[in-house]
Amino acid sequence: MMNDYGTQREQILANARFMLVPSTTHTASKPTDLDVIVYGQTGSFTAAVMLGLTPAIQGPEANTPDSAMHKLLTATCELLNTFIPKLASHQRNIHGGGVFDDDLIRKELSSESHRKGAY
């Protein structure tokens, strides 16, 4: 099975951008100087999100570079899961699975959908 490492890398970076503060070396409002690297030697590889020259998020060691990337993706997902609040009082179910916060949907869309009988 072929992995799409570009997509995996982009998701790792998206997760990291959401959590990390901007680097002190520039004035951007988002951490834009992020990159993903894999380092190590035979049988012991580590993948990390780098903020400039500083490791910001590091995955556990793995046997291959591919596995190290996968473990870093899992690590960023698990870390992000600790910070993202769960939907609560205004939670609505989506037909087919998933939920959304009714308060965050544009009211124009909600009232227009009701007029056209979208529900």
PDB file as gemmi writes it, atoms N, CA and C in Angstrom:
CRYST1    1.000    1.000    1.000  90.00  90.00  90.00 P 1                      
ATOM      1  N   MET A   1       0.835  -1.176   0.000  1.00  0.00           N  
ATOM      2  CA  MET A   1       0.000   0.000   0.000  1.00  0.00           C  
ATOM      3  C   MET A   1       0.884   1.246   0.000  1.00  0.00           C  
ATOM      4  N   MET A   2       0.641   2.139  -0.922  1.00  0.00           N  
ATOM      5  CA  MET A   2       1.441   3.343  -1.069  1.00  0.00           C  
ATOM      6  C   MET A   2       0.927   4.444  -0.156  1.00  0.00           C  
ATOM      7  N   ASN A   3       1.817   5.111   0.578  1.00  0.00           N  
ATOM      8  CA  ASN A   3       1.437   6.222   1.446  1.00  0.00           C  
ATOM      9  C   ASN A   3       1.572   7.538   0.701  1.00  0.00           C  
ATOM     10  N   ASP A   4       0.731   8.487   1.037  1.00  0.00           N  
ATOM     11  CA  ASP A   4       0.809   9.828   0.476  1.00  0.00           C  
ATOM     12  C   ASP A   4       1.489  10.719   1.514  1.00  0.00           C  
ATOM     13  N   TYR A   5       2.814  10.787   1.442  1.00  0.00           N  
ATOM     14  CA  TYR A   5       3.575  11.501   2.459  1.00  0.00           C  
ATOM     15  C   TYR A   5       3.371  13.008   2.384  1.00  0.00           C  
ATOM     16  N   GLY A   6       3.081  13.539   1.219  1.00  0.00           N  
ATOM     17  CA  GLY A   6       2.811  14.967   1.090  1.00  0.00           C  
ATOM     18  C   GLY A   6       1.575  15.351   1.872  1.00  0.00           C  
ATOM     19  N   THR A   7       0.519  14.566   1.746  1.00  0.00           N  
ATOM     20  CA  THR A   7      -0.721  14.827   2.481  1.00  0.00           C  
ATOM     21  C   THR A   7      -0.500  14.641   3.970  1.00  0.00           C  
ATOM     22  N   GLN A   8       0.230  13.611   4.345  1.00  0.00           N  
ATOM     23  CA  GLN A   8       0.530  13.346   5.749  1.00  0.00           C  
ATOM     24  C   GLN A   8       1.315  14.518   6.346  1.00  0.00           C  
ATOM     25  N   ARG A   9       2.303  15.010   5.612  1.00  0.00           N  
ATOM     26  CA  ARG A   9       3.103  16.149   6.057  1.00  0.00           C  
ATOM     27  C   ARG A   9       2.236  17.388   6.214  1.00  0.00           C  
ATOM     28  N   GLU A  10       1.359  17.641   5.257  1.00  0.00           N  
ATOM     29  CA  GLU A  10       0.488  18.815   5.328  1.00  0.00           C  
ATOM     30  C   GLU A  10      -0.433  18.750   6.536  1.00  0.00           C  
ATOM     31  N   GLN A  11      -0.947  17.566   6.863  1.00  0.00           N  
ATOM     32  CA  GLN A  11      -1.818  17.437   8.032  1.00  0.00           C  
ATOM     33  C   GLN A  11      -1.033  17.646   9.321  1.00  0.00           C  
ATOM     34  N   ILE A  12       0.175  17.124   9.388  1.00  0.00           N  
ATOM     35  CA  ILE A  12       1.036  17.345  10.553  1.00  0.00           C  
ATOM     36  C   ILE A  12       1.264  18.838  10.742  1.00  0.00           C  
ATOM     37  N   LEU A  13       1.596  19.539   9.649  1.00  0.00           N  
ATOM     38  CA  LEU A  13       1.847  20.976   9.727  1.00  0.00           C  
ATOM     39  C   LEU A  13       0.584  21.755  10.085  1.00  0.00           C  
ATOM     40  N   ALA A  14      -0.571  21.347   9.547  1.00  0.00           N  
ATOM     41  CA  ALA A  14      -1.826  22.022   9.878  1.00  0.00           C  
ATOM     42  C   ALA A  14      -2.125  21.878  11.368  1.00  0.00           C  
ATOM     43  N   ASN A  15      -1.948  20.691  11.909  1.00  0.00           N  
ATOM     44  CA  ASN A  15      -2.162  20.472  13.338  1.00  0.00           C  
ATOM     45  C   ASN A  15      -1.207  21.337  14.162  1.00  0.00           C  
ATOM     46  N   ALA A  16       0.057  21.365  13.758  1.00  0.00           N  
ATOM     47  CA  ALA A  16       1.064  22.132  14.494  1.00  0.00           C  
ATOM     48  C   ALA A  16       0.786  23.631  14.424  1.00  0.00           C  
ATOM     49  N   ARG A  17       0.406  24.137  13.244  1.00  0.00           N  
ATOM     50  CA  ARG A  17       0.115  25.572  13.104  1.00  0.00           C  
ATOM     51  C   ARG A  17      -1.008  26.002  14.031  1.00  0.00           C  
ATOM     52  N   PHE A  18      -1.959  25.135  14.222  1.00  0.00           N  
ATOM     53  CA  PHE A  18      -3.091  25.445  15.081  1.00  0.00           C  
ATOM     54  C   PHE A  18      -2.659  25.590  16.539  1.00  0.00           C  
ATOM     55  N   MET A  19      -1.670  24.800  16.955  1.00  0.00           N  
ATOM     56  CA  MET A  19      -1.283  24.768  18.362  1.00  0.00           C  
ATOM     57  C   MET A  19      -0.130  25.693  18.730  1.00  0.00           C  
ATOM     58  N   LEU A  20       0.793  25.920  17.825  1.00  0.00           N  
ATOM     59  CA  LEU A  20       2.032  26.599  18.181  1.00  0.00           C  
ATOM     60  C   LEU A  20       1.928  28.116  18.090  1.00  0.00           C  
ATOM     61  N   VAL A  21       2.675  28.780  18.934  1.00  0.00           N  
ATOM     62  CA  VAL A  21       2.761  30.238  18.899  1.00  0.00           C  
ATOM     63  C   VAL A  21       3.790  30.639  17.856  1.00  0.00           C  
ATOM     64  N   PRO A  22       3.683  31.862  17.344  1.00  0.00           N  
ATOM     65  CA  PRO A  22       4.672  32.303  16.353  1.00  0.00           C  
ATOM     66  C   PRO A  22       6.082  32.312  16.929  1.00  0.00           C  
ATOM     67  N   SER A  23       7.044  32.142  16.061  1.00  0.00           N  
ATOM     68  CA  SER A  23       8.442  32.202  16.453  1.00  0.00           C  
ATOM     69  C   SER A  23       8.777  33.611  16.918  1.00  0.00           C  
ATOM     70  N   THR A  24       9.681  33.726  17.846  1.00  0.00           N  
ATOM     71  CA  THR A  24      10.093  35.048  18.314  1.00  0.00           C  
ATOM     72  C   THR A  24      11.004  35.745  17.312  1.00  0.00           C  
ATOM     73  N   THR A  25      11.381  35.043  16.254  1.00  0.00           N  
ATOM     74  CA  THR A  25      12.300  35.638  15.279  1.00  0.00           C  
ATOM     75  C   THR A  25      11.587  36.371  14.162  1.00  0.00           C  
ATOM     76  N   HIS A  26      10.267  36.355  14.130  1.00  0.00           N  
ATOM     77  CA  HIS A  26       9.532  37.114  13.118  1.00  0.00           C  
ATOM     78  C   HIS A  26       8.219  37.606  13.707  1.00  0.00           C  
ATOM     79  N   THR A  27       7.516  38.451  12.975  1.00  0.00           N  
ATOM     80  CA  THR A  27       6.314  39.079  13.525  1.00  0.00           C  
ATOM     81  C   THR A  27       5.032  38.543  12.904  1.00  0.00           C  
ATOM     82  N   ALA A  28       5.092  37.428  12.230  1.00  0.00           N  
ATOM     83  CA  ALA A  28       3.887  36.862  11.617  1.00  0.00           C  
ATOM     84  C   ALA A  28       2.891  36.459  12.696  1.00  0.00           C  
ATOM     85  N   SER A  29       1.615  36.477  12.339  1.00  0.00           N  
ATOM     86  CA  SER A  29       0.586  36.113  13.311  1.00  0.00           C  
ATOM     87  C   SER A  29       0.426  34.605  13.441  1.00  0.00           C  
ATOM     88  N   LYS A  30       1.014  33.861  12.538  1.00  0.00           N  
ATOM     89  CA  LYS A  30       0.973  32.396  12.595  1.00  0.00           C  
ATOM     90  C   LYS A  30       2.390  31.858  12.523  1.00  0.00           C  
ATOM     91  N   PRO A  31       2.625  30.667  13.088  1.00  0.00           N  
ATOM     92  CA  PRO A  31       3.959  30.078  12.955  1.00  0.00           C  
ATOM     93  C   PRO A  31       4.171  29.580  11.523  1.00  0.00           C  
ATOM     94  N   THR A  32       4.801  30.391  10.721  1.00  0.00           N  
ATOM     95  CA  THR A  32       4.954  30.046   9.309  1.00  0.00           C  
ATOM     96  C   THR A  32       6.278  29.369   9.000  1.00  0.00           C  
ATOM     97  N   ASP A  33       7.222  29.447   9.910  1.00  0.00           N  
ATOM     98  CA  ASP A  33       8.513  28.828   9.638  1.00  0.00           C  
ATOM     99  C   ASP A  33       8.584  27.413  10.200  1.00  0.00           C  
ATOM    100  N   LEU A  34       7.516  26.639   9.973  1.00  0.00           N  
ATOM    101  CA  LEU A  34       7.444  25.250  10.417  1.00  0.00           C  
ATOM    102  C   LEU A  34       7.909  24.322   9.316  1.00  0.00           C  
ATOM    103  N   ASP A  35       8.523  23.236   9.727  1.00  0.00           N  
ATOM    104  CA  ASP A  35       8.868  22.189   8.782  1.00  0.00           C  
ATOM    105  C   ASP A  35       8.841  20.861   9.507  1.00  0.00           C  
ATOM    106  N   VAL A  36       8.784  19.787   8.759  1.00  0.00           N  
ATOM    107  CA  VAL A  36       8.807  18.436   9.311  1.00  0.00           C  
ATOM    108  C   VAL A  36      10.107  17.789   8.864  1.00  0.00           C  
ATOM    109  N   ILE A  37      10.830  17.232   9.816  1.00  0.00           N  
ATOM    110  CA  ILE A  37      12.064  16.524   9.476  1.00  0.00           C  
ATOM    111  C   ILE A  37      12.026  15.126  10.084  1.00  0.00           C  
ATOM    112  N   VAL A  38      12.769  14.227   9.473  1.00  0.00           N  
ATOM    113  CA  VAL A  38      12.971  12.878  10.005  1.00  0.00           C  
ATOM    114  C   VAL A  38      14.471  12.717  10.158  1.00  0.00           C  
ATOM    115  N   TYR A  39      14.892  12.257  11.328  1.00  0.00           N  
ATOM    116  CA  TYR A  39      16.318  12.074  11.552  1.00  0.00           C  
ATOM    117  C   TYR A  39      16.555  10.788  12.327  1.00  0.00           C  
ATOM    118  N   GLY A  40      17.790  10.317  12.318  1.00  0.00           N  
ATOM    119  CA  GLY A  40      18.147   9.102  13.038  1.00  0.00           C  
ATOM    120  C   GLY A  40      19.080   8.250  12.216  1.00  0.00           C  
ATOM    121  N   GLN A  41      19.158   7.011  12.593  1.00  0.00           N  
ATOM    122  CA  GLN A  41      19.994   6.056  11.878  1.00  0.00           C  
ATOM    123  C   GLN A  41      19.303   4.712  11.833  1.00  0.00           C  
ATOM    124  N   THR A  42      19.878   3.769  11.175  1.00  0.00           N  
ATOM    125  CA  THR A  42      19.267   2.468  10.937  1.00  0.00           C  
ATOM    126  C   THR A  42      18.562   1.923  12.172  1.00  0.00           C  
ATOM    127  N   GLY A  43      17.241   1.716  12.020  1.00  0.00           N  
ATOM    128  CA  GLY A  43      16.451   1.111  13.080  1.00  0.00           C  
ATOM    129  C   GLY A  43      15.956   2.068  14.147  1.00  0.00           C  
ATOM    130  N   SER A  44      16.337   3.342  14.095  1.00  0.00           N  
ATOM    131  CA  SER A  44      15.909   4.295  15.115  1.00  0.00           C  
ATOM    132  C   SER A  44      15.741   5.679  14.490  1.00  0.00           C  
ATOM    133  N   PHE A  45      14.512   5.983  14.053  1.00  0.00           N  
ATOM    134  CA  PHE A  45      14.222   7.251  13.395  1.00  0.00           C  
ATOM    135  C   PHE A  45      13.187   8.024  14.207  1.00  0.00           C  
ATOM    136  N   THR A  46      13.292   9.332  14.145  1.00  0.00           N  
ATOM    137  CA  THR A  46      12.357  10.219  14.825  1.00  0.00           C  
ATOM    138  C   THR A  46      11.925  11.292  13.841  1.00  0.00           C  
ATOM    139  N   ALA A  47      10.644  11.624  13.855  1.00  0.00           N  
ATOM    140  CA  ALA A  47      10.124  12.729  13.051  1.00  0.00           C  
ATOM    141  C   ALA A  47       9.736  13.843  14.017  1.00  0.00           C  
ATOM    142  N   ALA A  48       9.968  15.078  13.585  1.00  0.00           N  
ATOM    143  CA  ALA A  48       9.665  16.212  14.451  1.00  0.00           C  
ATOM    144  C   ALA A  48       9.156  17.383  13.626  1.00  0.00           C  
ATOM    145  N   VAL A  49       8.303  18.191  14.259  1.00  0.00           N  
ATOM    146  CA  VAL A  49       7.899  19.478  13.704  1.00  0.00           C  
ATOM    147  C   VAL A  49       8.900  20.475  14.245  1.00  0.00           C  
ATOM    148  N   MET A  50       9.535  21.206  13.344  1.00  0.00           N  
ATOM    149  CA  MET A  50      10.528  22.188  13.739  1.00  0.00           C  
ATOM    150  C   MET A  50       9.949  23.589  13.591  1.00  0.00           C  
ATOM    151  N   LEU A  51      10.117  24.406  14.602  1.00  0.00           N  
ATOM    152  CA  LEU A  51       9.762  25.812  14.557  1.00  0.00           C  
ATOM    153  C   LEU A  51      11.083  26.549  14.438  1.00  0.00           C  
ATOM    154  N   GLY A  52      11.415  26.899  13.195  1.00  0.00           N  
ATOM    155  CA  GLY A  52      12.757  27.411  12.940  1.00  0.00           C  
ATOM    156  C   GLY A  52      13.743  26.284  13.157  1.00  0.00           C  
ATOM    157  N   LEU A  53      14.698  26.493  14.042  1.00  0.00           N  
ATOM    158  CA  LEU A  53      15.697  25.467  14.344  1.00  0.00           C  
ATOM    159  C   LEU A  53      15.401  24.708  15.634  1.00  0.00           C  
ATOM    160  N   THR A  54      14.216  24.937  16.189  1.00  0.00           N  
ATOM    161  CA  THR A  54      13.854  24.329  17.471  1.00  0.00           C  
ATOM    162  C   THR A  54      12.786  23.255  17.280  1.00  0.00           C  
ATOM    163  N   PRO A  55      13.014  22.042  17.817  1.00  0.00           N  
ATOM    164  CA  PRO A  55      11.956  21.035  17.771  1.00  0.00           C  
ATOM    165  C   PRO A  55      10.782  21.498  18.630  1.00  0.00           C  
ATOM    166  N   ALA A  56       9.582  21.491  18.053  1.00  0.00           N  
ATOM    167  CA  ALA A  56       8.384  21.924  18.778  1.00  0.00           C  
ATOM    168  C   ALA A  56       7.514  20.737  19.184  1.00  0.00           C  
ATOM    169  N   ILE A  57       7.391  19.756  18.298  1.00  0.00           N  
ATOM    170  CA  ILE A  57       6.624  18.539  18.572  1.00  0.00           C  
ATOM    171  C   ILE A  57       7.432  17.386  17.997  1.00  0.00           C  
ATOM    172  N   GLN A  58       7.598  16.366  18.778  1.00  0.00           N  
ATOM    173  CA  GLN A  58       8.400  15.226  18.339  1.00  0.00           C  
ATOM    174  C   GLN A  58       7.617  13.943  18.542  1.00  0.00           C  
ATOM    175  N   GLY A  59       7.636  13.086  17.540  1.00  0.00           N  
ATOM    176  CA  GLY A  59       6.984  11.794  17.658  1.00  0.00           C  
ATOM    177  C   GLY A  59       7.900  10.794  18.334  1.00  0.00           C  
ATOM    178  N   PRO A  60       7.368   9.639  18.710  1.00  0.00           N  
ATOM    179  CA  PRO A  60       8.209   8.599  19.308  1.00  0.00           C  
ATOM    180  C   PRO A  60       9.124   7.959  18.265  1.00  0.00           C  
ATOM    181  N   GLU A  61      10.143   7.289  18.730  1.00  0.00           N  
ATOM    182  CA  GLU A  61      11.070   6.605  17.826  1.00  0.00           C  
ATOM    183  C   GLU A  61      10.361   5.508  17.057  1.00  0.00           C  
ATOM    184  N   ALA A  62      10.871   5.251  15.843  1.00  0.00           N  
ATOM    185  CA  ALA A  62      10.296   4.219  14.981  1.00  0.00           C  
ATOM    186  C   ALA A  62      11.420   3.489  14.259  1.00  0.00           C  
ATOM    187  N   ASN A  63      11.075   2.349  13.664  1.00  0.00           N  
ATOM    188  CA  ASN A  63      12.074   1.537  12.963  1.00  0.00           C  
ATOM    189  C   ASN A  63      12.417   2.056  11.575  1.00  0.00           C  
ATOM    190  N   THR A  64      11.479   2.789  10.944  1.00  0.00           N  
ATOM    191  CA  THR A  64      11.705   3.299   9.594  1.00  0.00           C  
ATOM    192  C   THR A  64      11.314   4.777   9.541  1.00  0.00           C  
ATOM    193  N   PRO A  65      11.829   5.512   8.555  1.00  0.00           N  
ATOM    194  CA  PRO A  65      11.397   6.906   8.392  1.00  0.00           C  
ATOM    195  C   PRO A  65       9.889   7.019   8.131  1.00  0.00           C  
ATOM    196  N   ASP A  66       9.331   6.081   7.364  1.00  0.00           N  
ATOM    197  CA  ASP A  66       7.896   6.088   7.085  1.00  0.00           C  
ATOM    198  C   ASP A  66       7.085   5.954   8.370  1.00  0.00           C  
ATOM    199  N   SER A  67       7.488   5.029   9.202  1.00  0.00           N  
ATOM    200  CA  SER A  67       6.797   4.804  10.460  1.00  0.00           C  
ATOM    201  C   SER A  67       6.954   6.011  11.390  1.00  0.00           C  
ATOM    202  N   ALA A  68       8.109   6.658  11.341  1.00  0.00           N  
ATOM    203  CA  ALA A  68       8.331   7.851  12.160  1.00  0.00           C  
ATOM    204  C   ALA A  68       7.363   8.961  11.765  1.00  0.00           C  
ATOM    205  N   MET A  69       7.130   9.141  10.459  1.00  0.00           N  
ATOM    206  CA  MET A  69       6.173  10.148   9.988  1.00  0.00           C  
ATOM    207  C   MET A  69       4.767   9.820  10.476  1.00  0.00           C  
ATOM    208  N   HIS A  70       4.382   8.554  10.372  1.00  0.00           N  
ATOM    209  CA  HIS A  70       3.055   8.142  10.818  1.00  0.00           C  
ATOM    210  C   HIS A  70       2.897   8.377  12.325  1.00  0.00           C  
ATOM    211  N   LYS A  71       3.928   8.064  13.093  1.00  0.00           N  
ATOM    212  CA  LYS A  71       3.864   8.256  14.540  1.00  0.00           C  
ATOM    213  C   LYS A  71       3.791   9.743  14.894  1.00  0.00           C  
ATOM    214  N   LEU A  72       4.451  10.598  14.114  1.00  0.00           N  
ATOM    215  CA  LEU A  72       4.361  12.035  14.363  1.00  0.00           C  
ATOM    216  C   LEU A  72       2.951  12.537  14.071  1.00  0.00           C  
ATOM    217  N   LEU A  73       2.344  12.056  12.992  1.00  0.00           N  
ATOM    218  CA  LEU A  73       0.963  12.436  12.694  1.00  0.00           C  
ATOM    219  C   LEU A  73       0.046  12.027  13.844  1.00  0.00           C  
ATOM    220  N   THR A  74       0.199  10.810  14.319  1.00  0.00           N  
ATOM    221  CA  THR A  74      -0.603  10.332  15.439  1.00  0.00           C  
ATOM    222  C   THR A  74      -0.354  11.191  16.681  1.00  0.00           C  
ATOM    223  N   ALA A  75       0.893  11.546  16.928  1.00  0.00           N  
ATOM    224  CA  ALA A  75       1.223  12.372  18.094  1.00  0.00           C  
ATOM    225  C   ALA A  75       0.567  13.744  18.001  1.00  0.00           C  
ATOM    226  N   THR A  76       0.594  14.369  16.811  1.00  0.00           N  
ATOM    227  CA  THR A  76      -0.030  15.695  16.692  1.00  0.00           C  
ATOM    228  C   THR A  76      -1.548  15.600  16.828  1.00  0.00           C  
ATOM    229  N   CYS A  77      -2.128  14.524  16.316  1.00  0.00           N  
ATOM    230  CA  CYS A  77      -3.580  14.337  16.466  1.00  0.00           C  
ATOM    231  C   CYS A  77      -3.961  14.148  17.929  1.00  0.00           C  
ATOM    232  N   GLU A  78      -3.213  13.333  18.641  1.00  0.00           N  
ATOM    233  CA  GLU A  78      -3.500  13.098  20.054  1.00  0.00           C  
ATOM    234  C   GLU A  78      -3.278  14.362  20.871  1.00  0.00           C  
ATOM    235  N   LEU A  79      -2.232  15.111  20.571  1.00  0.00           N  
ATOM    236  CA  LEU A  79      -1.962  16.355  21.272  1.00  0.00           C  
ATOM    237  C   LEU A  79      -3.069  17.371  21.016  1.00  0.00           C  
ATOM    238  N   LEU A  80      -3.461  17.496  19.769  1.00  0.00           N  
ATOM    239  CA  LEU A  80      -4.536  18.420  19.416  1.00  0.00           C  
ATOM    240  C   LEU A  80      -5.837  18.028  20.111  1.00  0.00           C  
ATOM    241  N   ASN A  81      -6.076  16.741  20.237  1.00  0.00           N  
ATOM    242  CA  ASN A  81      -7.283  16.249  20.902  1.00  0.00           C  
ATOM    243  C   ASN A  81      -7.360  16.701  22.361  1.00  0.00           C  
ATOM    244  N   THR A  82      -6.212  16.923  22.988  1.00  0.00           N  
ATOM    245  CA  THR A  82      -6.209  17.379  24.382  1.00  0.00           C  
ATOM    246  C   THR A  82      -6.585  18.850  24.503  1.00  0.00           C  
ATOM    247  N   PHE A  83      -6.463  19.622  23.418  1.00  0.00           N  
ATOM    248  CA  PHE A  83      -6.729  21.054  23.461  1.00  0.00           C  
ATOM    249  C   PHE A  83      -8.067  21.463  22.851  1.00  0.00           C  
ATOM    250  N   ILE A  84      -8.593  20.679  21.941  1.00  0.00           N  
ATOM    251  CA  ILE A  84      -9.846  21.035  21.276  1.00  0.00           C  
ATOM    252  C   ILE A  84     -11.003  20.692  22.206  1.00  0.00           C  
ATOM    253  N   PRO A  85     -11.835  21.670  22.551  1.00  0.00           N  
ATOM    254  CA  PRO A  85     -12.970  21.355  23.427  1.00  0.00           C  
ATOM    255  C   PRO A  85     -14.019  20.538  22.673  1.00  0.00           C  
ATOM    256  N   LYS A  86     -14.726  19.736  23.395  1.00  0.00           N  
ATOM    257  CA  LYS A  86     -15.808  18.960  22.794  1.00  0.00           C  
ATOM    258  C   LYS A  86     -17.031  19.850  22.641  1.00  0.00           C  
ATOM    259  N   LEU A  87     -17.808  19.612  21.602  1.00  0.00           N  
ATOM    260  CA  LEU A  87     -19.061  20.345  21.443  1.00  0.00           C  
ATOM    261  C   LEU A  87     -19.985  19.967  22.579  1.00  0.00           C  
ATOM    262  N   ALA A  88     -20.712  20.936  23.078  1.00  0.00           N  
ATOM    263  CA  ALA A  88     -21.542  20.649  24.254  1.00  0.00           C  
ATOM    264  C   ALA A  88     -22.983  21.071  24.036  1.00  0.00           C  
ATOM    265  N   SER A  89     -23.396  22.128  24.682  1.00  0.00           N  
ATOM    266  CA  SER A  89     -24.816  22.468  24.765  1.00  0.00           C  
ATOM    267  C   SER A  89     -25.467  22.770  23.420  1.00  0.00           C  
ATOM    268  N   HIS A  90     -24.728  23.263  22.463  1.00  0.00           N  
ATOM    269  CA  HIS A  90     -25.325  23.607  21.172  1.00  0.00           C  
ATOM    270  C   HIS A  90     -24.978  22.588  20.089  1.00  0.00           C  
ATOM    271  N   GLN A  91     -24.607  21.419  20.506  1.00  0.00           N  
ATOM    272  CA  GLN A  91     -24.223  20.360  19.576  1.00  0.00           C  
ATOM    273  C   GLN A  91     -25.444  19.846  18.820  1.00  0.00           C  
ATOM    274  N   ARG A  92     -25.277  19.675  17.531  1.00  0.00           N  
ATOM    275  CA  ARG A  92     -26.318  19.080  16.693  1.00  0.00           C  
ATOM    276  C   ARG A  92     -25.694  17.941  15.903  1.00  0.00           C  
ATOM    277  N   ASN A  93     -26.446  16.886  15.721  1.00  0.00           N  
ATOM    278  CA  ASN A  93     -25.960  15.742  14.947  1.00  0.00           C  
ATOM    279  C   ASN A  93     -26.087  16.006  13.457  1.00  0.00           C  
ATOM    280  N   ILE A  94     -25.158  15.460  12.700  1.00  0.00           N  
ATOM    281  CA  ILE A  94     -25.183  15.534  11.244  1.00  0.00           C  
ATOM    282  C   ILE A  94     -25.642  14.172  10.739  1.00  0.00           C  
ATOM    283  N   HIS A  95     -26.615  14.184   9.844  1.00  0.00           N  
ATOM    284  CA  HIS A  95     -27.097  12.926   9.273  1.00  0.00           C  
ATOM    285  C   HIS A  95     -25.925  12.209   8.614  1.00  0.00           C  
ATOM    286  N   GLY A  96     -25.700  10.982   8.942  1.00  0.00           N  
ATOM    287  CA  GLY A  96     -24.585  10.213   8.388  1.00  0.00           C  
ATOM    288  C   GLY A  96     -23.364  10.209   9.298  1.00  0.00           C  
ATOM    289  N   GLY A  97     -23.405  10.981  10.378  1.00  0.00           N  
ATOM    290  CA  GLY A  97     -22.297  10.980  11.338  1.00  0.00           C  
ATOM    291  C   GLY A  97     -21.675  12.340  11.515  1.00  0.00           C  
ATOM    292  N   GLY A  98     -21.142  12.572  12.685  1.00  0.00           N  
ATOM    293  CA  GLY A  98     -20.500  13.833  13.011  1.00  0.00           C  
ATOM    294  C   GLY A  98     -21.443  14.764  13.752  1.00  0.00           C  
ATOM    295  N   VAL A  99     -20.876  15.866  14.232  1.00  0.00           N  
ATOM    296  CA  VAL A  99     -21.651  16.867  14.957  1.00  0.00           C  
ATOM    297  C   VAL A  99     -21.152  18.249  14.568  1.00  0.00           C  
ATOM    298  N   PHE A 100     -21.947  19.278  14.862  1.00  0.00           N  
ATOM    299  CA  PHE A 100     -21.523  20.653  14.642  1.00  0.00           C  
ATOM    300  C   PHE A 100     -22.129  21.534  15.722  1.00  0.00           C  
ATOM    301  N   ASP A 101     -21.558  22.722  15.909  1.00  0.00           N  
ATOM    302  CA  ASP A 101     -22.065  23.684  16.885  1.00  0.00           C  
ATOM    303  C   ASP A 101     -23.002  24.631  16.150  1.00  0.00           C  
ATOM    304  N   ASP A 102     -24.260  24.564  16.469  1.00  0.00           N  
ATOM    305  CA  ASP A 102     -25.293  25.360  15.805  1.00  0.00           C  
ATOM    306  C   ASP A 102     -25.037  26.859  15.929  1.00  0.00           C  
ATOM    307  N   ASP A 103     -24.424  27.295  17.021  1.00  0.00           N  
ATOM    308  CA  ASP A 103     -24.153  28.721  17.228  1.00  0.00           C  
ATOM    309  C   ASP A 103     -23.083  29.268  16.285  1.00  0.00           C  
ATOM    310  N   LEU A 104     -22.266  28.397  15.700  1.00  0.00           N  
ATOM    311  CA  LEU A 104     -21.174  28.855  14.849  1.00  0.00           C  
ATOM    312  C   LEU A 104     -21.531  28.876  13.362  1.00  0.00           C  
ATOM    313  N   ILE A 105     -22.713  28.391  13.003  1.00  0.00           N  
ATOM    314  CA  ILE A 105     -23.162  28.415  11.612  1.00  0.00           C  
ATOM    315  C   ILE A 105     -23.778  29.786  11.330  1.00  0.00           C  
ATOM    316  N   ARG A 106     -23.453  30.361  10.189  1.00  0.00           N  
ATOM    317  CA  ARG A 106     -24.008  31.672   9.826  1.00  0.00           C  
ATOM    318  C   ARG A 106     -25.528  31.620   9.870  1.00  0.00           C  
ATOM    319  N   LYS A 107     -26.107  32.588  10.515  1.00  0.00           N  
ATOM    320  CA  LYS A 107     -27.562  32.624  10.653  1.00  0.00           C  
ATOM    321  C   LYS A 107     -28.249  32.789   9.297  1.00  0.00           C  
ATOM    322  N   GLU A 108     -27.584  33.504   8.359  1.00  0.00           N  
ATOM    323  CA  GLU A 108     -28.169  33.662   7.027  1.00  0.00           C  
ATOM    324  C   GLU A 108     -28.338  32.311   6.336  1.00  0.00           C  
ATOM    325  N   LEU A 109     -27.371  31.437   6.516  1.00  0.00           N  
ATOM    326  CA  LEU A 109     -27.456  30.109   5.910  1.00  0.00           C  
ATOM    327  C   LEU A 109     -28.566  29.295   6.556  1.00  0.00           C  
ATOM    328  N   SER A 110     -28.634  29.375   7.852  1.00  0.00           N  
ATOM    329  CA  SER A 110     -29.637  28.608   8.578  1.00  0.00           C  
ATOM    330  C   SER A 110     -31.046  29.050   8.202  1.00  0.00           C  
ATOM    331  N   SER A 111     -31.291  30.349   8.164  1.00  0.00           N  
ATOM    332  CA  SER A 111     -32.649  30.806   7.823  1.00  0.00           C  
ATOM    333  C   SER A 111     -32.963  30.579   6.357  1.00  0.00           C  
ATOM    334  N   GLU A 112     -31.948  30.689   5.471  1.00  0.00           N  
ATOM    335  CA  GLU A 112     -32.185  30.424   4.036  1.00  0.00           C  
ATOM    336  C   GLU A 112     -32.474  28.954   3.796  1.00  0.00           C  
ATOM    337  N   SER A 113     -31.811  28.086   4.511  1.00  0.00           N  
ATOM    338  CA  SER A 113     -32.050  26.645   4.371  1.00  0.00           C  
ATOM    339  C   SER A 113     -33.464  26.292   4.789  1.00  0.00           C  
ATOM    340  N   HIS A 114     -33.927  26.903   5.863  1.00  0.00           N  
ATOM    341  CA  HIS A 114     -35.281  26.628   6.324  1.00  0.00           C  
ATOM    342  C   HIS A 114     -36.311  27.085   5.300  1.00  0.00           C  
ATOM    343  N   ARG A 115     -36.078  28.237   4.648  1.00  0.00           N  
ATOM    344  CA  ARG A 115     -37.026  28.757   3.663  1.00  0.00           C  
ATOM    345  C   ARG A 115     -37.111  27.847   2.443  1.00  0.00           C  
ATOM    346  N   LYS A 116     -35.978  27.246   2.065  1.00  0.00           N  
ATOM    347  CA  LYS A 116     -35.975  26.407   0.870  1.00  0.00           C  
ATOM    348  C   LYS A 116     -36.309  24.952   1.182  1.00  0.00           C  
ATOM    349  N   GLY A 117     -36.539  24.654   2.450  1.00  0.00           N  
ATOM    350  CA  GLY A 117     -36.921  23.290   2.833  1.00  0.00           C  
ATOM    351  C   GLY A 117     -35.768  22.325   2.783  1.00  0.00           C  
ATOM    352  N   ALA A 118     -34.553  22.795   3.116  1.00  0.00           N  
ATOM    353  CA  ALA A 118     -33.380  21.940   3.044  1.00  0.00           C  
ATOM    354  C   ALA A 118     -33.347  20.893   4.153  1.00  0.00           C  
ATOM    355  N   TYR A 119     -34.110  21.094   5.203  1.00  0.00           N  
ATOM    356  CA  TYR A 119     -34.071  20.122   6.312  1.00  0.00           C  
ATOM    357  C   TYR A 119     -35.101  19.076   6.129  1.00  0.00           C  
TER     358      TYR A 119                                                      
END                                                                             
